[in-house]
Amino acid sequence: MTRTTLDTAALAHDLRLGVMRLARRLRSQRVDTTVTLTQLSALSTLKRHGPMSAGELAAHERVQPPSMTRVVGALEAMGLVTRTPHPTDGRQVVIGLAAPAQELLAAEGRAREAWLSGRLQELSPEKRAALREAAAIMDELAAG
């Protein structure tokens, strides 16, 4: 193995761990802990992709349809999602976000960004500049 390959593998390892730790810390900055992370993820998918069937939502979330049926049932009981008849398939319903879910997702995002902003303010201007560049590079990596 070449030195470059070893350096790249070490960077991949360090970056993976750093991203995972940061993601874990961000997820812990919660506004409403009565909504599970699985439920929040489903709500975020609906926000990002729009209304869809429970089967489509399960596919996006990479879970089995019966699991998503339980998640959607709990979200509906909390008043966070709506069910409307499918326009072409009478056997299905379309799951959409209710207004309280929009508010919840916005509050969750604000809490996480406030925590991260506070942590970023503790860093030197040079480190913040490096992270600004790293954010663009990470977007590039994610797109490819």
C-alpha positions, 0 to 999 in steps of 0.5 A: 500500500502506498503512503497516499493510500494509507493517509487517505484511509486514515482520513476516511476513518477520522472523518467518519468518526468525527461526522458520527460524533457531531451528528450524535451531539446534534441529534441530542439537542431536542425540543420535544423528546416525546417524538422519537428520532425515527418519527422525526426522521419520517417527518423530515422525509415528508417535509423534504419530499412531500406527501406520499404513501406509507409504502413510499415513506417506508422505502425512503426511510429504509424500513419495512412497511409494517414498521412505517405503519406503526410510526405513521399511526403514532404520528397521526395520534399526535396530530403531526400527520394527515391521511388523505385518499390516494388520487388513483389507488383507492386502497392507499392513503397519502401521508402528509405533514400537519401544521404542528409537524412543520412547527416541530421540525422548525423548532428542532432545527433552530435548537440544533443550529443554536447549539452548533452556533454556540460551539462554533463561536468558541472556535478561532476565526481560522478554525471557523474558516477551515470548517466553512471550507470543509462544509463545502467539501462535505457537500461535494462528497455527499453529492457524488 
